[in-house]
Amino acid sequence: MDFSRMEEVRAGWSGDRKYHAWDNGGQEYFLRLSPPEKWKKAQRAFALQKKAFQLGLPVSEPLELTQEDGQVRFVERWLSGRMAEDALPALPQEEQYRLGREAGRVLRALHGCPAPAEAEDWESRFNKKLDRKIQLYRECPLQYQNGEAFIQYMEENRELLRGRPQCAQHGDYHAGNMMLCEGRLFVIDFDRPDVGDPWMEFNRIVWSAQLSPAFARGTVDGYFDGAPPLAFWKLLALYIASNTLGSLPWAVPFGEEQVAIMREQAAQVLDWYDGMQRVIPSWYII
């Protein structure tokens, strides 16, 4: 596929180069260029996005995945609209909640895509992640105020991982990776495809809840078609504790601004969960 015009899109953390591109006929596309070592990951992302599109889910149609000139070339149709994180705060609360329910329904449908049969047992796999997150935090030159509350909750709730199912995952599911196109919610950026416990996919809902508690509530309710079971909240607290703990060591190489963002987020998470003494976050309780 050849393009007659391209404009760079500056967004995201992947380090990939992204472009709004046009062909000779004026058709618009999204082009992502990645280093060759991302080929296998790009194949998984393309396959999952294609499956989602075939299921009729609101995603951009993936068109082409190739390796050219020492780089991975991923082409999909261009979506015209606004980023959800920019549009949501100005919408009425009822509309924010409605769009959240739509995000939840889309996620539930996406989780119908099975995990490979050879996927490692979830309890074993995620316990290794917990061990690694705790080790990296212990070795980090910086610490959270009351960061030990996250570690205590993680250590005391490892048994919740036992027997959990697995499925295909978007990998970064929150309002920052969604768009509003003529009032309809679309999911974008399948660049972090993964496999794991479907409930772990909610570990990024922190970003949605900071932006719009109504949208976050709607996402949970839409996924479960009503109020979720208590078991969900207990596991989600574990996944969010793990994610939050690991965010500080991750942020250090990016400088003080990112460290400050993660400190602020950790403080908010601890507030939502009353120092990890409650399992249903305050943003869900109206």
Helices and strands as residue ranges (DSSP letters): E 5-8, E 17-22, E 28-34, G 36-38, H 39-54, E 62-68, E 71-77, E 82-83, H 84-87, G 88-90, H 93-110, H 122-139, H 148-156, G 158-161, E 167-169, G 175-177, E 178-181, E 184-187, E 194-196, G 198-204, H 205-211, H 213-224, H 230-251, G 252-254, H 256-272
